[in-house]
Amino acid sequence: QVTLMESGGGLVRPGGSLTLSCVASTGGIELNAMGWLRQGPGDQRELVAAISKGGVTHYGDPVKGRFTISRDYVKNTVYLQMDNLKPEDTAVYFCNADELMGTFYGLGQYWGQGTQVTVSL
């Protein structure tokens, strides 16, 4: 059974930075894609960023140039470095993982509980 545990959310001012972390406990299951989706108030869930086992990355248009996804394969951890945060980035951020490439389509098999990111003065 795969469990995903997020950390690093919080309150930050516009223009600030935060780093999210997600540790995967896999029980021996090999994960290919890992990444992050978010859901803001009244919004649909959207893909933020994804990274494959081979290091291929994909970003949602709203975050390109501001967010960076990375992965530590030894620690089974995926990170999301968020810079130049804007109020519209306010959302619950969910870690997502898949044994194939589902995360790249927002359809990964495994989900974390989510961590709140609030960008406000």
Secondary structure, DSSP 8 states (H G I E B T S, - for coil): --EEEEE--EEE-TT--EEEEEEEE-TT----EEEEEEE-TT---EEEEEE-TT--EEE-GGGTTTEEEEEETTTTEEEEEE-S--GGG-EEEEEEEESSSGGGGT--SEE---EEEEE--
